Amino acid sequence: MTTNTTTPSRGVLAWEAPLRLAATDVLTGNNRDSRREKNRKTRAIRTVAEATARYRRAPHLNRARVVIDVDYPDRLRRDIHNLHWTVKPLVDGLIRAGLLPDDDDRHLASLILQPSGRLSPKILGQRTFTFHIHVYTPQETSS
């Protein structure tokens, strides 16, 4: 359930959803997977993101700011920017679901990726990452 709360720097919250991936399916710049395995994981992330957006009834917006909070599977020291390899197909899945017409600069005002400080739960003994997606409609300033 989404409540329309306003954050001055981000705008009005339009939609939010958690997306959980197995740690083995998360792509980072440090992965040493084969090209075939990277393509499989990319397709899987894109498909899960699209299904999540459709199931959670993501709105169709023309312009938005996206903030993604990440729950890590453990308390190891991590570099959040390595997760951009996972975030790109995640955003592509949201676009396929119709959240935005495209992920270019005209439609995607900003994309913020930040650690949440929380731990993602284990599912059936498997470590997971949880991506909390928050979509805001930006408040345009007129000058």
Secondary structure by P-SEA (a helix, b strand, c coil): ccccccccccccccbbbbbbbcccccccccccccaaaaaaaaaaaaaaaaaaaaaacccccccbbbbbbbbbccccccccccaaaaaaaaaaaaaaaccccccccccccbbbbbbccbbbbbcccccbbbbbbbbbccccccc
